[in-house]
Amino acid sequence: MLSPVNVSLESLNLITLAPMLIPVIGALLILVIDIIKGGLDKTLYVVLSILFLALDFGALLESAGAFSKDGIMLGVFDVMLIDGLAIISQFIIVVTSMLFIPLALTNKRFHEFSYPEFFALFLFMIAGFQFMVATDNLILIFVGLETASLALYTLIAMHNRDKSFEAAVKYFTMGALAAGFYSFGSMVFYALTGSVEINQISAVLEANNYADIGFVLVGVVMMLGSFGFKLSVVPFHTWTPDVYEGSSAAMAGYMSIVPKIAAFVVAMRLFEFLIHAHIVWLEVVLYAMVVITMTAANMWALVQSDVKRMLAYSSISHAGFVMAAILIGTTQSNSALFLYWILFSFTNLGAFSMLWISRQKELPGYQKSDHSFEKFSGMIKTSPMAAIVMGLFMLSLAGLPPFALFWGKIYMISSAVTGGFTVLALIMALNSAIAGYYYIKLIVYMFMKDPIESNIDNNGQLYVANATTALKTIIGFAIIGTVFAFVTLDSLLEFVTAFVYNSGY
């Protein structure tokens, strides 16, 4: 007869689980409140969501304190992993989510925000992303990925337009295919090593001197396909413009930031040990993906007539730019990845928020889409403050000094040069120059073209009617982060590098 195994709470190290449990508890509480008393104002659910995200942030600070004292922590039967990558990526996820939620406080009665389920699903999604980054167990990564993805599909569909349902179905279909690739790749690695933990997989493959390189190739190709979909790198990008167009502008901005940082962290854990083992074919494949993604996405963005689709292709190009960090595989490049994405978060969320507050339910005859370039014609005359703010975000995305993304691009390119990827650094610089054209194209429309006659009377009201105090505050944060990034750059870089350096990867 087997004797029972006694497991103490102390050995489980439940502090590692606390940041993920808080948003789950918040989501369940919102659902319970709605069951007990339905029809409450959305403001309550916005406040509750922000409160639980603030508690989540507090739990992360406590985890960061414990990590700085004790180093890398394992918990819950060694399934949870709290290292530098887990902590800094969770900070980005939670802070960006806190900036996103107040966008629900609009003057217009947008359909999705009338449902408490929207806020519950949003918190479940955050918990899923946090589980993804705070483990090196392939099974738990999959559980977190699918929890977050299923919630996100529903959030997109709740926008309640024909294009929203189409976008949700496309995203679901592509996500299901990516999940299949991930499962097959995980199965191959488990068959090769007898483990589903990335550290253990790395150790076993290294001990065997990568003897089964053919099977490793199959597993890595499947994983590249899976994360290619999640990161929307070419040739797995085809869903991105349609899904962004079908989503609300605020949700599209959120999707361009949070799901990708979670996927970047997992890709970093999974592929960098193979890069360090000098698996040449993986370096060649990643090199090709990075260059093609940056260049092709820029070319597609150049010919777009809709600002939201242009920003969608732009976010694909940014993902390719940042994917270079995984190829380079140094501590400096990994620090550059997080620095770039923090700066990108402020600028991109600000740009999509400006699209969000200018949304129209009834399109005038001259507009083919809600965010066509023509809509922004002569905006400096009809709504000067909105034109200046949008112009700032475009200049930052283009990488012009002294705005935020200039510093992210410079540090990423310098990490490529330091890592010996001089040609790649040159290609990255050229792509940044190309990208400047389509960002400046919008500035030309806003500042150098005359407003369309039918829009002169009401265009100014269009950009301020929906701008509540909450929205103005969020855009204010985005402006501060975009314009004054250089002031905190040294401290931010020191903060990022401290966590990246003290990680298992």
N, C-alpha and C positions, 0 to 999 in steps of 0.2 A: 504494500500500500504506500503510495506517494505521500510524503509529509507536506502539509500546506506551506506555501512560501509567504512569509510575512514581509509586507512592503510598507515602509514608514513614509509618512508624508514628507519628511525632511529629505529623504532620498529621491523623491519625485521632483524636487526643486521647482515647485509650482509657480515661482516668480517668472519663469520662462514662458508660462502659458497665460499670465495675467493680461498682457496687452491685447491678445486675441479674444479673450473671453469678454472683455468690457463691451466692445461693439455688438457682440452676439446677445449679451444681456440687454443692451439698449434696444436692439431690434425686437426682441421678444416682449419687452415692456411696452413698446409702441403698439404692437399687435394686441396685447392684452387690454391696453387703454381703449383702443378702438372697439374691441369686443364689448367692453363694459359700457362705454358711452361713445357712440359713433357721431360723426358730423361735427367734430370739434375743429376749430380754426387751424389752418396749416402752420401758423406761427408757433403753436405749441410744439409741433413735431420738429420744426426747424430748431427751436431752442433745445429740445431734448437731444436731438442729433448732435448739436454743437457741444452740449454738456458732456455727453458720453465720449465724444472725440477728445474733449479737453481732459477727461479722466484717463483716456487711452494715452494721451500725450504725457500725463503725469506718470503713468505706469512705465512708459518708455524711458522717462528721465531716471526713474528708480532702477530700471534694468541697466541703463547706461552707467549709473553710479556703481552698481554691483559689478558690471563688466570691467570698469576701470580699476576696481579694487582686486577682483579675483581672476580676471582674464576670461577666456572663452568658457561659456557655461553650457552644460548639457542638462536636459531635464525630461521628465515624463518617459522613463525607460530609454533615455538617450535618443529619443526621436526629435525633440526640440533642440535647436542649436542657436545660441545667442552669441554671435561674434560681431565684429565691427560692421561687416556688410549688412547683417540683419538689422542692427540698430539704426544705422544711418538711412537705409532704404525705408524702414518703417517711419522714421521722422518725416521723410519726403511724402510718403503716402498719407499720413495723418494730417500734416499741415496743409497739403494741397486739398484734401477733403474738407478741412475746416474753411478754406477759402471758397470752395465750391458751393457748399450747402446754403449760405445766405443768398445765393442767386435765385433761390426759390421765392424770396420775398419780393415779388414783382407786383406792380399795380394791376397788370392784366391777369385775368383768371386763366392761366395756362392749365391745360387739362391734367397733366401728370401730377402736378403738385397738390391736387385736391384729394389725392389718395394717401392715407397713412402708409399703405404698403410700399409706396415709393421710397419713403425714408427708411423703413425696415429693410427693404432689399438693398438699399444703399449701404447700410451698416453691415449686413451680411457679406456684401461684396468686399468691403474694407477688411473684414476678418479673414476672408479667403486670401486676399493678397498678402496679408501679414503672415498667414500660415505658409504661403509659398516661399517667402524670403527668410523665414526663421527656422529653416530645417535643411538638412542635406539628404533627407530620406525621400527617394523618388516617389513612394506611395503617398506620403503626406503632401508633397509638392503637387501631385495630381489631384488630390482631394481639394486642396486650397485653390488650385487653378480652375477646377470645374465649379466649385462653389461660387467663386467670383464671376466666372463666365456666365453661368446660368442666371445669376442675378442681373448681370449687365445686359443680357439679351432682352430680359423683361423690361428693364428701365428704358431701353431704346424703343421698344414697342409701345410703351405707355405714352410716348409723345403724341400718338393717336392721329397720325396723318398716313395717307396711303404709302408715301415713301418711307415712313417709319416702320410699318409692318414689313415692307420689302427689305429694308436695312436689317431688321432683326432676324428675318429668315436667312438672309445672306450670311450674316455674322454667325448665326447658329450652325449653318451648314459648313462653313469654313472652320468653325470651332470644333465641330464633331470630327472633321477630317484631321485637324491638328491633334485632337485627343487620341485618335487612332494611331497616328504616327508616334506620339509620345508613349503610348502603351506598348507598342511593338518594340520601340527602342529600349524601353526599360526592361522588357522581357529578355532582349538580347544580352544586355549588360548583366542581368541576374543569372542567365544561363552561363555566362563566361566566368563570373566571379563568385556566385553564390551569395551576393549581397545586393541590397537596394540602397545602400548609403554611399554617397559619392566619394567620401574620403576612403572608405574601404575598397570601393571599386578601383580607385586610383592606385591604392597600395597593392592590390592583387595583380592588376595589369602590369604594374611596374616590376613586381617580383617575378612575373612570368616573362619579363622583357618583351611584352606586347607580341607574344608568340602567335596568338590568334588574330592577327591584324586584319584579316578579311572580315571576320565577324565584327570586330571593333568598327570597321568601316561601315558595315550595314547599320549598326546601332547608332553611330554618329550621324549618318545621313538621315535616319528617321528623326533623330532629335533636332537636327538642323531644319528639317521640314516643319516640325512642330513649332519650334521657336521662331522660325521664319514667318509663319502665319501670325503669331502673337505680336512680333515686332514689326510686322508688315514690311519686311525687306523684299526686294525684287528677287525671284519671280513670284513670291507668295503675297503680293501686295494688293491684288486685284479687287478685293472686297473693300479696301479702305476708303476710297473717295465716295463710293455709293453709300456706305454705312455712315460716314461723317455727314453727308448731305441729308440723309434721312433722319439723323438724330437732331435734337435741339442743339443750337450753337454752343450752349454751356456744356452739355454732355459730350459733344465732340471735342471741346477743349480739354475736358477731364480725361477722355479716352486717349488723347494724344500724350498724356503725361503718366498717369498712375499705373495702368496695366503694363506699360512698357518698362517702367523702372523695375517692377516685379519680375518681368521676363528677363531683363538685362542681368539681374542678380543671379537668377537660376542659370542662365547661359554662362555667366562668369564662373560660377562654381563648377559647371559641367565641362566646359570646353578648355578652360585655362590650364588644367593639369595635362591635357593632351598637347596643348601648345608648348608647354614647358618640357614635355617629353620629345619635342621636335618631330612630331608627326607631320611630315612635309606636305602630304596631300591635303590635310586639314587646313594648314596655313594658306595653301593655294586657293582652296574653295572659299575660305573666309575672305581672303584678299579680293577675289573676284566679286563676291557678294557685296562687300563694302563699296568697292569702286562703282559697280553697276547700279547699286541702289542710290548712291549719291547722285550720279550723273543722269541716269534715266528719269528719276523722280523730278530733278530740276528741269529737264527737257519737257516733261509732261506739264509741269506747273507753268511753264512759259506760255502755253497755248490755252490756258483756262480762261473762260469768260465769267466764272462765278468765284467770288472771293473765298467762300467756304471750301470749295473744291481745290482752289489754289493752296489754301492753308493745309488741306489734307495731304496733297502731294508734297508740300513743304515739310510736313511732319515726317513723311517717309524718308525724305532726304536727310533730315536731322537724325533719324534713327540709324541710317547708314553711316553718317558721320560719327556717331557715338559708338556704333558697333566696332569701329576701328580700335577702340580701347581694348576689347577682348582679344583681337588679333595681336596687338602689341604686347599685351600680357605683363606689363610692369606695374609696380606700385604707383608710379607717377601717372600712367595711363588710366589705371583704375580710379585714382583720385580725380583725374580730369573728367572721367565719365560722370561722377557724382556732382562735381562742381558745375559742369555743363548743364546737367539735368535740373539742378536747383535753379540756376539762372534762367533756363528755358521755361521752367514751370511758371515763374512770375510773368514772363513776357507773353507766352502763348496763351495762358489762361486769361490774361488781360485782353489780348487781341480777340479771342473768341467771346469774351464777355461783352465787348463793344458790338460784336455782331448780334449777340443775344438781346441787348437792350433796343436794337433797331429792328427787331423782327416785326413783320407785317402779316396779318392774316389774309388780307385782300391785296393782291398785287396790282399796281397800276399797269396800264396797257403796254408801256415801253419796257417793262421788266420781264425778262424771261424766267428769272428765278428770284428767290427772296433776297439773295445777296449778290446780285450781278454788279459788275464794275460800274455800270451806268447809274446805279442807285447812289453811288458816292460822288458823282460828278458835282463839282463846285461846292463841296461840303464846307469849305472854309468860309463861304459867304452865308450859307444857310444855318450852319451849326459850328462856329469856329473852334470852340473848346473841344468838341468831339473829334474834329479833324486833326487838331494838334495832338491829342492823346493817341488816336489811331496811328498817326504818323510816327510818334515815338516808338510804338510797338513794332511798326514795320522796319524802322531804322535799326532797332535792336536785333530783330530776326535776321536782317541783312548782314549783321556783324560789323556795323560801323562804330568806331570809337566815339565817345567813351561809354557807350551803352552796354548793358549786361552781357549779351552773348558774344560781344567782341572778345572779352576776357576769357570766356569759356572756349571759344575757337582757338585763340592764341595758345592757351595752355594745352589743349588737345593736340594741336599741330606740333608744339614744342616737344610733347611726349613722344610723338611719332619720330621726330628727328633724333631725340635722345635714344630711342629704342632701335635706331638703325633703319627706320622705314622712311628714308628721305624722299623717294619717289612718291610714296603714299602721301606724305606731307604736302608735296607740290600739288598733287591731284586734289587734296582737300582744300587747299588755298584757292585753286582755280574754280572749284565748285562753289565756294563761298562767293566768289566774284560773280559767277553766273546767277546765283540765287538773288543777288542784289537787284538784278533787272526786274524780276516780277514783283518784288516788294516795292520798289520805287515806282513801278507802273501804277499801283494803287495810289501812291502819293501824288503822282501826276494827275490822276483823275480828281483827287480831292482838292488840290491846290491850284491846278493850272487849267482846268476845264470849267466852262460855264455850267451852272446848274440847269437841269432840264426844266423847261418852263412850267410844266404841270406840277413840279415838286417845290417851286419856290415858296409858296405860301405855307405848306405844311411840313417841309423837310426838317426845319428846326425843331418843331414839336416832336417829330418822330424819334429823335435821339435823346430827348429829355423826358418824354411822357412816361416812360417805363423805368426811368432811373431813380429808384427809391434810395433812401439814405444808405441802406445795406449794400446796394449795388455800387453806389458811389464810393463807399468805404473800401470794398473789395478792389475796385479799379484803382483807388488811391494807393492801396498796398502794392498792387502790380506796378504802378508808375514809380513808386519809391524804390522797389526792388530792381526795376529796369534802369532808372536814371542814376541811382546812387550806389550801385553794386560795387563800384571801384573803391568806395570808402571802407567797406567791410571785407574786401577781397582777401587780404592777408589772413585775417582771423578765420574767415570761412574756409580758406584752403588749409589752414592749420587744423581746424576742426575736422574737416573731411579726411585729411591724410592720417590723422591720429587713429580714426576708426578703421580706415582701409588697411593701414600698416599692421594693426592688431587684429587681423582676421586669419582664418585658416587657409586663405587662398592668395 
